């Protein structure tokens, strides 16, 4: 590959020449290139495997295209991949993405049946490292920062490597007032709507049929938080999602369910509590109670960690700015 030294115009070739790989890189009707242009304010021109990028952020665009070309050899490149590649390049340029010098190539990689999942950004890497090294980890921050998705990935990895015997998915059913009896179906069907994000992640990582078999054999268990009282969970990977909707009493009850050989991850966003007015969130309270306790880790995400549509990041920032205004 060759490139010109100009900061506002970059010319480079991709080798080896592979038309299918280049088509994958560019996307249908060059949608990936158009997205790159709109996000960075550059102009991308291509003739075969030769690219010319013009604009103030041409160097950043070249780095992103090289990363996407590498990815295009292994999987389909989508607009989501373009967004994530842009984030990685921006983090690297700002110096926020650097892994610890001792980190190996797989240090921040989770391998599951359907591929590998990589932690992106400093906070995600800290979160991932803490889940692996601590028995209790809290991931706290806005929607779209990968808190639940990475927790599920680590749970699947632990199950596949037989470090745990089962995965337990827990969520407070606040929207139904914790009274699920009026809903049709068995317990799993009653609580399914509240656990859908974790189910979607499991299906993506393990496949629908395998997840269904594991649920049938109770290797994967789903439970509303109200049904956890009195239990002791050994050799399990337990995820409590939407923990901002727990009361102080519920949070204490959940944390004391952790048994021998188990690992627990608690995720939530303290700014989106659905509890009745006047009730303090158990997640907000536990940050103060467990600060400094050995074996417990906290990762706090912010708007810069959002890995969904770029608009989500701007929305989160707007709400943060509004809440900070006196």
MARKOL-43830 format. One record per residue (C-alpha): z, y, x. Coordinates in pm, 1 decimal, m for minus. Each point is the difference from the previous one (the first is absolute). Example, Ala and Ser with C-alpha at 12.3 -4.5 7.8 and 13.67 -1.06 7.14 Angstrom:
! MARKOL-43830
+----------+----------+----------+
|       pz |       py |       px |
+----------+----------+----------+
|    780.0 |   m450.0 |   1230.0 |
|    m66.0 |    344.0 |    137.0 |
+----------+----------+----------+
//
This chain:
! MARKOL-43830
+----------+----------+----------+
|       pz |       py |       px |
+----------+----------+----------+
|      0.0 |      0.0 |      0.0 |
|    m82.8 |    351.9 |    120.9 |
|    113.8 |    341.4 |   m121.4 |
|    m64.7 |    367.4 |     75.0 |
|    293.5 |    210.6 |    123.1 |
|    m36.4 |    283.1 |   m257.2 |
|    309.3 |     61.8 |   m212.0 |
|   m202.4 |    104.7 |   m307.3 |
|   m276.0 |   m260.1 |     24.8 |
|     28.4 |   m364.1 |     95.0 |
|   m289.1 |   m240.5 |     52.3 |
|     67.4 |   m368.0 |     52.7 |
|   m141.7 |   m349.0 |    m55.2 |
|    167.0 |   m314.3 |   m132.0 |
|    m61.6 |   m321.1 |    192.8 |
|    m85.4 |   m274.8 |    m45.4 |
|   m258.5 |     93.8 |   m260.1 |
|     90.7 |   m170.6 |   m327.6 |
|   m165.3 |    133.4 |   m314.4 |
|    232.2 |   m186.0 |   m237.9 |
|    306.0 |    132.3 |    180.9 |
|   m138.3 |    355.3 |     m2.7 |
|    m72.9 |    m25.7 |   m373.2 |
|    357.1 |   m115.0 |    m53.8 |
|    126.6 |    294.8 |    205.7 |
|   m202.8 |    254.7 |   m197.7 |
|     69.5 |   m148.4 |   m344.0 |
|   m223.4 |     m7.5 |   m311.0 |
|   m225.4 |    308.4 |      5.2 |
|    192.6 |    113.1 |    311.0 |
|    311.7 |     68.7 |   m209.5 |
|    231.3 |    m58.9 |    295.2 |
|   m188.7 |    256.3 |    209.7 |
|      4.1 |    252.1 |   m286.0 |
|    375.7 |    m48.3 |    m37.4 |
|     47.3 |     55.0 |    372.9 |
|   m207.7 |    318.8 |    m21.6 |
|    201.6 |    140.4 |   m291.1 |
|    337.6 |    m84.0 |    156.1 |
|    m75.5 |    145.7 |    344.7 |
|   m252.0 |    271.1 |    m84.0 |
|   m267.7 |   m147.1 |    225.8 |
|   m363.0 |   m104.5 |    m39.4 |
|    m95.5 |   m357.7 |     90.9 |
|   m360.4 |    m98.7 |     70.0 |
|   m107.7 |   m354.2 |     82.2 |
|   m321.1 |   m155.3 |    128.2 |
|     40.4 |   m374.6 |     44.1 |
|    304.7 |    m53.6 |    220.1 |
|     m4.4 |    358.9 |    131.8 |
|    237.5 |    254.6 |   m152.9 |
|     25.3 |    377.8 |     28.1 |
|    309.9 |    175.3 |   m129.9 |
|     16.7 |    380.2 |    m21.4 |
|    306.4 |    211.0 |    m78.7 |
|    331.1 |    124.3 |    140.4 |
|    155.4 |   m345.7 |    m53.0 |
|   m295.5 |   m197.8 |    137.0 |
|    212.6 |   m177.9 |    261.3 |
|    244.4 |   m114.6 |   m268.5 |
|   m291.7 |   m123.5 |   m211.3 |
|   m140.2 |   m196.8 |    294.7 |
|    335.6 |   m168.4 |     64.1 |
|     24.2 |    m92.0 |   m367.5 |
|   m352.7 |   m143.3 |     m8.0 |
|     68.2 |   m209.4 |    310.0 |
|    312.6 |   m141.5 |   m163.3 |
|   m190.6 |    m77.0 |   m320.4 |
|   m284.3 |   m164.1 |    196.8 |
|    254.2 |   m229.5 |    162.0 |
|    141.8 |    m81.9 |   m343.2 |
|   m346.9 |    m57.0 |   m150.8 |
|    m40.3 |   m313.6 |    211.7 |
|    287.7 |   m171.5 |   m181.0 |
|     15.0 |    132.7 |   m357.6 |
|   m163.0 |    222.5 |   m259.2 |
|     54.7 |    368.2 |     70.9 |
|    110.0 |    188.2 |   m312.2 |
|     93.0 |    365.0 |    m65.5 |
|    362.7 |   m110.0 |     34.0 |
|    m69.5 |   m121.0 |    354.5 |
|   m160.9 |    337.3 |     78.0 |
|    311.6 |    178.2 |   m124.4 |
|    233.2 |   m221.2 |    206.4 |
|   m216.1 |     27.4 |    312.7 |
|      5.0 |    379.0 |    m32.5 |
|    378.4 |     m9.3 |    m23.2 |
|     29.2 |   m218.2 |    310.2 |
|   m224.3 |    230.3 |    203.5 |
|    186.6 |    311.3 |   m118.6 |
|    336.7 |   m162.3 |     82.1 |
|   m124.0 |    m96.1 |    347.0 |
|   m124.1 |    354.3 |     64.9 |
|    329.2 |    151.7 |   m114.0 |
|    204.4 |   m246.4 |    204.3 |
|    185.6 |   m143.1 |   m302.6 |
|   m156.9 |   m343.9 |      5.1 |
|    104.0 |   m121.1 |    340.4 |
|    167.2 |   m338.7 |      5.3 |
|    279.7 |    m68.9 |    246.3 |
|   m144.1 |    m84.7 |    342.4 |
|    137.1 |   m353.4 |    m16.7 |
|   m173.6 |    m74.8 |   m330.2 |
|   m256.1 |   m277.8 |     20.4 |
|   m329.4 |     m7.8 |   m194.7 |
|    157.9 |   m194.6 |   m287.2 |
|    330.7 |    186.9 |     m1.8 |
|    m85.4 |    195.2 |   m314.9 |
|   m224.7 |   m258.7 |   m163.8 |
|     90.8 |   m228.0 |   m289.6 |
|   m212.5 |   m313.3 |    m22.8 |
|    m37.3 |   m149.6 |   m346.9 |
|   m228.8 |   m266.8 |   m142.7 |
|   m276.4 |    246.7 |    m86.6 |
|     m0.8 |    198.5 |    323.2 |
|    211.8 |    247.6 |    191.5 |
|    182.9 |    309.1 |   m123.6 |
|     69.2 |    276.6 |    249.0 |
|    278.1 |    256.1 |    m22.4 |
|   m150.7 |    349.2 |     19.0 |
|    178.5 |    309.2 |    121.0 |
|    335.0 |     38.9 |    173.4 |
|    211.9 |    m44.9 |   m312.7 |
|   m177.6 |   m316.2 |   m112.3 |
|     39.0 |   m148.8 |    346.9 |
|    371.0 |     86.3 |      6.6 |
|     36.7 |   m151.8 |   m347.3 |
|   m180.0 |   m317.1 |    101.2 |
|    203.9 |    m39.0 |    319.1 |
|    324.0 |     51.6 |   m191.7 |
|    m90.6 |   m257.7 |   m264.8 |
|    m59.6 |   m254.1 |    275.4 |
|    317.2 |     78.4 |    193.2 |
|    258.1 |     89.0 |   m269.9 |
|    141.3 |   m197.0 |   m291.3 |
|     m0.7 |    302.0 |   m233.0 |
|   m265.6 |    271.3 |      8.8 |
|    m51.2 |    300.1 |   m226.1 |
|   m342.9 |    161.2 |    m40.8 |
|     37.8 |    335.3 |   m173.5 |
|   m276.3 |    248.0 |    m77.0 |
|   m281.7 |    105.8 |   m233.0 |
|   m252.2 |   m225.4 |   m171.8 |
|   m293.4 |   m126.1 |    202.1 |
|    174.3 |    m25.6 |    336.7 |
|    m20.6 |   m381.0 |     17.7 |
|    370.6 |    m72.7 |    m48.7 |
|    m41.5 |   m285.3 |   m248.5 |
|   m329.2 |   m130.8 |    140.1 |
|    134.4 |    m42.8 |    353.4 |
|    322.0 |   m156.3 |   m129.7 |
|   m202.4 |   m258.9 |   m193.4 |
|   m216.5 |    m65.7 |    307.7 |
|    309.9 |    m66.0 |    211.7 |
|    137.6 |   m226.8 |   m273.9 |
|   m321.7 |   m203.0 |     m9.1 |
|     m0.7 |    m26.7 |    379.4 |
|    361.3 |   m121.4 |      0.0 |
|    m76.8 |   m259.3 |   m268.7 |
|   m312.6 |   m128.0 |    178.2 |
|    187.4 |    m33.0 |    329.0 |
|    283.7 |   m179.4 |   m185.8 |
|    262.2 |    255.2 |    105.5 |
|     99.9 |     16.3 |   m368.0 |
|    m30.9 |   m250.8 |   m283.6 |
|    m88.7 |    240.7 |   m277.5 |
|    m85.8 |    355.4 |    m96.5 |
|    205.8 |    176.2 |   m267.3 |
|   m150.9 |    307.8 |   m164.7 |
|    245.3 |    225.8 |   m182.4 |
|    m46.7 |    320.7 |   m192.6 |
|    217.6 |    199.4 |   m240.8 |
|   m162.2 |      3.1 |   m344.7 |
|    123.5 |    348.4 |    m80.2 |
|   m292.5 |     78.9 |   m227.2 |
|    123.6 |   m270.2 |   m237.7 |
|    363.5 |     99.6 |     41.6 |
|     67.7 |   m334.6 |    173.6 |
|    m23.0 |   m157.3 |   m348.4 |
|   m297.0 |   m232.6 |     26.3 |
|     79.8 |   m232.1 |   m289.9 |
|   m230.2 |    168.8 |   m248.4 |
|   m304.0 |    m59.7 |    222.0 |
|   m203.6 |   m318.1 |    m66.0 |
|    m14.5 |   m291.7 |    243.1 |
|    233.0 |   m153.8 |    256.9 |
|    193.7 |    190.8 |    264.5 |
|   m291.7 |     16.7 |    243.2 |
|   m235.0 |    133.4 |   m268.3 |
|    257.2 |    257.4 |   m111.4 |
|     43.4 |    149.4 |    345.4 |
|   m363.5 |    m42.3 |    117.4 |
|   m110.8 |    356.2 |    m89.7 |
|    270.6 |    145.5 |    222.4 |
|    m94.2 |   m219.9 |    297.3 |
|   m377.4 |     47.0 |    m20.5 |
|    m32.0 |    193.3 |    331.8 |
|    167.3 |   m284.4 |    189.7 |
|   m207.9 |   m261.9 |   m183.2 |
|   m320.8 |    185.2 |     91.3 |
|    101.6 |      2.1 |    366.1 |
|     82.6 |   m372.9 |     m9.5 |
|   m334.1 |    m86.3 |   m162.5 |
|   m183.9 |    198.9 |    265.9 |
|    184.4 |   m170.1 |    287.0 |
|     31.2 |   m357.6 |   m126.8 |
|   m250.8 |    m46.5 |   m281.4 |
|     63.9 |    m31.3 |   m372.5 |
|     18.8 |   m381.1 |    m15.8 |
|    247.1 |    m33.5 |    286.4 |
|    227.3 |    270.5 |   m139.3 |
|     m7.6 |   m168.5 |   m342.4 |
|    100.1 |   m334.9 |    156.2 |
|    284.3 |    160.6 |    193.8 |
|    131.8 |    171.2 |   m312.0 |
|    m15.2 |   m330.2 |   m188.3 |
|    197.7 |   m171.2 |    278.3 |
|    244.5 |    292.8 |     21.8 |
|   m100.7 |     71.1 |    359.0 |
|    m81.3 |    348.5 |   m127.0 |
|    256.5 |    120.0 |   m251.7 |
|     m9.7 |    311.1 |   m215.3 |
|    311.0 |    145.5 |   m158.8 |
|    117.6 |    321.6 |   m161.3 |
|    291.7 |    150.6 |    186.0 |
|    233.1 |    m59.9 |   m294.5 |
|    m40.4 |   m379.0 |     48.8 |
|    112.0 |      3.4 |    365.8 |
|    371.9 |     25.6 |    m73.4 |
|    204.0 |   m297.9 |    119.5 |
|   m273.7 |   m143.1 |    222.8 |
|      0.3 |    m59.2 |    376.1 |
|   m343.2 |    m20.4 |    161.7 |
|    m28.6 |   m203.0 |    320.7 |
|   m312.2 |    m46.8 |    216.8 |
|   m187.0 |    252.4 |   m212.3 |
|   m208.2 |    311.6 |     51.2 |
|    116.9 |    237.8 |   m273.2 |
|   m184.5 |    319.0 |    m98.3 |
|    156.1 |    254.7 |   m231.9 |
|   m274.7 |    237.6 |   m111.9 |
|     39.1 |    336.3 |   m179.1 |
|    361.7 |      7.0 |    115.1 |
|     37.7 |    366.1 |    m95.9 |
|     49.9 |   m131.2 |   m355.1 |
|    312.9 |   m195.4 |     88.9 |
|    346.4 |    130.6 |    m74.8 |
|    267.3 |      3.7 |    270.0 |
|    156.1 |   m312.2 |   m151.2 |
|   m333.6 |   m183.9 |    m15.7 |
|    m82.9 |     83.3 |    361.4 |
|    335.7 |   m131.2 |    119.6 |
|    m47.7 |   m314.7 |   m209.5 |
|   m346.7 |    m61.2 |    145.4 |
|    101.8 |     53.6 |    362.7 |
|    286.0 |   m246.3 |    m32.2 |
|   m243.6 |   m274.8 |   m111.2 |
|   m139.7 |    m35.0 |    354.3 |
|     84.2 |   m346.0 |    133.5 |
|    m30.8 |   m185.2 |    331.0 |
|   m346.4 |     m7.4 |    154.3 |
|   m125.4 |    267.8 |   m239.3 |
|   m170.7 |    331.3 |     55.4 |
|    m11.8 |    284.9 |   m251.9 |
|   m227.4 |    302.2 |    m31.8 |
|     76.4 |    282.3 |   m242.7 |
|   m272.6 |    250.7 |    m88.4 |
|     m5.8 |    309.9 |   m214.6 |
|    m62.4 |    371.1 |    m41.7 |
|    311.5 |    204.0 |    m74.3 |
|   m215.1 |    280.3 |   m146.7 |
|   m127.7 |   m219.0 |   m287.4 |
|    316.5 |   m127.4 |   m166.7 |
|    m25.3 |   m119.3 |   m362.9 |
|    373.8 |    m36.9 |    m50.0 |
|    166.8 |    181.7 |   m291.5 |
|    109.4 |    355.4 |     68.9 |
|    329.1 |     13.5 |    186.1 |
|    m30.5 |   m343.9 |    164.8 |
|    m15.4 |      7.9 |    381.0 |
|   m264.8 |   m219.8 |    158.0 |
|    141.7 |   m296.7 |    188.6 |
|   m271.4 |     47.9 |    262.8 |
|     97.0 |    359.0 |     67.3 |
|    367.2 |    m99.0 |     17.2 |
|    m52.3 |   m296.8 |    232.0 |
|   m167.0 |    218.4 |    265.1 |
|    333.2 |    174.6 |     48.7 |
|    216.7 |   m311.3 |    m35.8 |
|   m186.0 |   m224.2 |    246.5 |
|   m102.2 |    259.9 |    257.6 |
|     96.8 |   m139.8 |    340.3 |
|     90.4 |   m348.7 |   m127.8 |
|   m104.7 |   m266.1 |    252.3 |
|   m291.2 |   m217.3 |   m114.2 |
|   m128.9 |    258.3 |   m248.9 |
|   m311.4 |    212.3 |     66.3 |
|   m157.1 |    292.1 |   m184.4 |
|   m359.3 |    123.4 |     19.2 |
|    m76.8 |    330.9 |   m170.8 |
|   m365.4 |     60.5 |    m88.8 |
|   m159.7 |    334.9 |    m88.3 |
|   m330.0 |    137.2 |   m127.7 |
|   m171.6 |    m52.7 |    335.8 |
|     48.1 |   m377.3 |    m40.6 |
|   m191.3 |    m27.1 |   m329.9 |
|   m282.4 |   m252.6 |     40.6 |
|   m153.8 |     30.3 |   m346.3 |
|   m268.4 |    245.4 |   m109.5 |
|     29.3 |    325.9 |    201.3 |
|     72.1 |    183.4 |   m325.2 |
|    328.6 |   m196.1 |    m31.7 |
|    118.4 |    145.2 |    331.2 |
|    m78.5 |    352.7 |   m118.7 |
|    178.1 |    m62.9 |   m331.8 |
|    313.6 |   m125.5 |    177.3 |
|     m0.7 |    304.1 |    229.2 |
|    m38.8 |    235.0 |   m297.9 |
|    301.2 |   m155.7 |   m174.0 |
|    203.7 |     13.8 |    322.3 |
|    m84.2 |    368.1 |     41.7 |
|     89.7 |     72.4 |   m363.9 |
|    335.1 |   m178.4 |     24.1 |
|     81.8 |    189.6 |    320.5 |
|    m56.5 |    336.4 |   m172.8 |
|    331.0 |    158.9 |   m108.5 |
+----------+----------+----------+
//
